[in-house]
Amino acid sequence: MRIIGYIEHPNLKVTVFKMDTRLSIKFEDDLYEQTYKYRMQDGLSSLSDIKELVDSDFQAAVLAQFVQMKKASEAAQLRHMTAEDEDEFPVII
């Protein structure tokens, strides 16, 4: 797999990869990432094709998905946090 380019975005790192007959777009936001994979037979064969695909609607959907990912991660952490984890110090009477 090799990097064929980047797509500029104010909040995300967007990298486009090529491997054999597949193109991948990886979106990174802090600790979270999303990857979308396409076969070159799907009418996508170059970085410029991918840039056309990643329009404002696609980017908005990716950002919305990141919001959902963060909410799910935070909710999971809260569910697994025990009362013991919250109290760092013993109770002094």
C-alpha positions, 0 to 999 in steps of 0.5 A: 500500500502506498500513499498517493496523496492528501485531501486538505481539510481544516479539522481532519487528516485525510490520506488517500492510499492505493493498493493493487486494485483498491483505493482507500481514504483514511480520515483521522480525528485525534484518536479516531479514524475511519477508512473507506475502501473502493475498487478501482473498477467502481469508476475511481482510478486516481487522486482527482477521482477521489477528491471529487468523491469526497465532496462537502456532503461526504465530509459532513457525513464523516464528521457526523460519524466521528461525533457518534464514535466519540459519544459511543466511546465516552458512554462505554467508558462511563459504563465501565467506570467503577465507584472505586475509580472515581475515589482516588483517596480513602475517606478520612474520618 
